[in-house]
Amino acid sequence: MANGSVVMPMGTAVLPTPSNKYSFYNLFAPVESSVYKLQLSSGVKGHPSRIIASTEDGSVRLFSPVTEATLTIIYPMPTFQRFIGRKFTDPFVQQELTDFPKPYKVEQGKNGEILIKVQYLEGEQQFTPEQMMAALLTKLKQISEAGLKTKVVDVVVSVPTFFTDIERRAMLNSCEVAGLNCMKVMNDSTAAALGYGIYKQDLPAETEKAKNVAIVAFHKTKLKVLATNFDPCLGGRNFDKILADYFQQDFKERYKVDAGKNMKARLRLETECERLKKLMSANTQSIPINIECFMDDKDVTGRMDRTQFEELSAGLLQRIETVFQTLLENSKMSTSDLAAVEIVGGSSRVPSIKSLVQKVFGIEPSTTLNADEAVARGCSLQNAILNPTFRVRDFSINDAQPYSITLSWQATMEEDSSMELFPKYHMIPMSKVLTFYRTEPFQLEAKYTHKNDVPIPDTNIGKFQVSKIEKPKNEDSAKVKVKVRVNQNGIFTVNSATLSETIEQEEQDTKAEEQSMDVDAEKKQAEEEGKTPEGEQKPEVNGETEMQTDQPETPEKTDNDEKKEENAAGDKKSEKKSEEKKKKKVKKIDLPIEAFVPEMSKKEINDLVEKENQMIMADKLEKERADAKNAVEEYVYDMRDKLSEAYEPFVKEADREKFSKLLSETEDWLYEEGDDQKKQVYLDKLTQLKNIGIPIKDRYDEFHFRFIAFED
């Protein structure tokens, strides 16, 4: 139930996980040894651009949804992050659209992608969720740069633990479109664990028994995630929906109004229900809900207490309890092994959820972390750890792979055709090296092992083609070593493929040099072979276990018969020809790998980067236009007040009345035909007013400065 987050270098922005209804943001900056919280900038007053406004509660509105109510209300863009990396026909997407209707239109693209239709500047446009995320990251980047007075480039992005390979790749693509270098895609629960553990002073040493906090093992300088569990379709908004559905039916019966047929009314109802939920978490008595002019100019009211709310939420609470119990079972631990249970996220404040934690884990939940900012702070610390600019306490992180990954290939002879490389909860990042014997190019296919465990319909991760393999001259097949890895982003990759070719070389050498050359050959051979990085495993393929290094072989030496030569003086000398030595040498050849994975191509990313830059420029022009309009409005109000007060003695009455009339006409013009004009029109209007107002101001200033000059 922790929030997802996007972390800027020296700045963090919290993004909502699919559990949340709207987008709420906090910005943080690691400054020296502490984490500094930044404030969101205020929005642009005037015509809506991509970022509409920042309200008092911190919500940022992205674009304008295209709805029937657009002219009367501008909504935030909720939960578009749930669609990132997915197809329109994905059952997960269809369920989301059915259970939680959006105040914007969602359509299917030509290639099955999701397109969100929004009102942008002067018309409707369609954007993919990845573009929406890139636009959001761009805005957060601008806010961070304005607050920190420095350029933001490196970021750490936090995502829900259940995000799959394709969703994580999509998030990386969005970062690239936004011009950000993503240093790490971090699981939100791991980020919260980092924020919890790095400040703890009572953690055991590495040689001692770990301190387990459901379910992460902590030592003084590291943490290890033991198990994770989740329900991707369950979160705080589900409780809001239950309340909204209840009152929607109640108001329909008592007031004859149906909020289900009016998006504006439904969103207002959900907002009030969220507020009601928070109040019931802190109070046991009945809490009222009142909405003025709800529909058809009718005011509606209702009441609910915590007991009734828990009865309505019984099904959701049972699902949460199942998640907790499964987590404990998967970790293979008992409640006696746990030292504490830390809970974060907005819904952690609900008393019934706290009771479930204590019921399942046998420990009263701890709330030492800030429930809303825990993930953001943890990610900010991770950014500081990865960034050499900061000096941070040494603290290593071993995350867990949430899904099992299997690698398959076309089998030859009697070898297996697949292998489970990374079981569920396998430590990441981690690399493994496999050895294949092939005479031609071959393909590897990675997929999630258990379809029911993964919240996406397609379990395929990608295909990887290893090319340019030829049969050796003196061997039956080529020896190919393939290195696969689940990196720190939780993404599966085939890092490299190397062909080992044994060749024989003949050299003329003397016996005196043989020993030293053999030693040099062994050293060179060891350098060429290298060693497997610590922690890597090398599974057997085709029944052969790969060695770390291949020892050089020295062939037997052969002696040539001595040749006798006679010179003119009749002297005879016998010479022994240098011994001919054959030496085997292993040659390493890097093979090309072509990856077929569901991510944007370089061309697609470059096209989106160009579009993003165009929109950034359009946003800049829109802000300048809005600023010019606001400057006219501000001058009208300021000058009109001063004409009747401070400036009154310095202008003739007829001129003052004429100028006041012009100011009033300008004000009316601003709210009518001048509401949406070009920047230059506002600049010209301001110049016209200042040509009249500046002489009056100059006379006022001269009068007051004259007395100051005489006194000096």
Secondary structure by P-SEA (a helix, b strand, c coil): ccccccccccbbbbbbccccccccbbbbbbcccbbbbbbbbbccccccccccccccccccccccccccccccccccccccccccccccccaaaaaaaaaccccbbbbbccccbbbbbbbcccbbbbbcaaaaaaaaaaaaaaaaaaaaccccccbbbbccccccaaaaaaaaaaaaaacccccccccaaaaaaaaacccccccccccccccccccbbbcccbbbbccccccccccaaaaaaaaaaaaaaaaaaaccccccccaaaaaaaaaaaaaaaaaaaacccbbbbbbccccccbbbbbcccaaaaaaaaaaaaaaaaaaaaaaaaaacccccccccccccccccccaaaaaaaaaacccccccccccccaaaaaaaaaaaaacccccccbbbbbbbccbbbbbbcccccccccccccccccccccbbbbbbbbccccbbbbbbccccccccccccccbbbbbccccccccccbbbbbbbbbbcccccccccbbbbbbbbbbbbbbcccaaaaaaaaaaaaaaaaaccccccbbbbbccccccccbbbbbbcbbbbccbbbbbccccbbbbbbccbbbbbbbbbbbbbbbbbbcccccaaaaaaaaaaaaaaaaaaaaaaaaaaaaaaaaaaaaaaaaaaaccccccccaaaaaaaaaaaaaaaaaaacccccccaaaaaaaaaaaaaacaaaaaaaaaaaaaaaaaac
